[in-house]
């Protein structure tokens, strides 16, 4: 499975790493997992 990440999302990820912002990093992960679940649901994988 492939997840497309926007330039804005990539910048958010880099900023969270540089700032050592665990809450932001967790929020990004949650959003990516939700995106994966939606994509999987569309393909009938869930």
N, C-alpha and C positions, 0 to 999 in steps of 0.2 A: 504494500500500500504506500502511496506517495502523498505527502502533505505539501501543498503549495503555501509558501510563506511570503507574505508581502514584504516590501522593503521596510515599511513602518514596523511590522512585527519583528523583523530582524534587528532593527535599531532598538526596539524595546528590550529585546533579549540581551543585546550587548550592554545597554545601559544598566539593566538589572545586575548583570555580572560585574560590571565596573563599580557599581555602587554597593555591591554585596547586599542587594535588596531581596531578601528571601520571600517576603510577601508578594512582591511583584513577580518574582520568578515562579512562585506557586500559581499565581493567577494566570500567567502565560501558559503554564503546563495544563491547567484546567481547561483553558480555551482550546488548546490544541487537541486534547482528548475529546472534547465535545465535538470539534470539527471532524475528527476521525470517526466518531460514532455516527455522526450524520452521514458521512460518506459511505460508511459500511452499511448503514441502514438502506441507503439508496440502491446499493448493489445487492441487497438481500443477504448480507453476510452476518447479520446479527439475529 
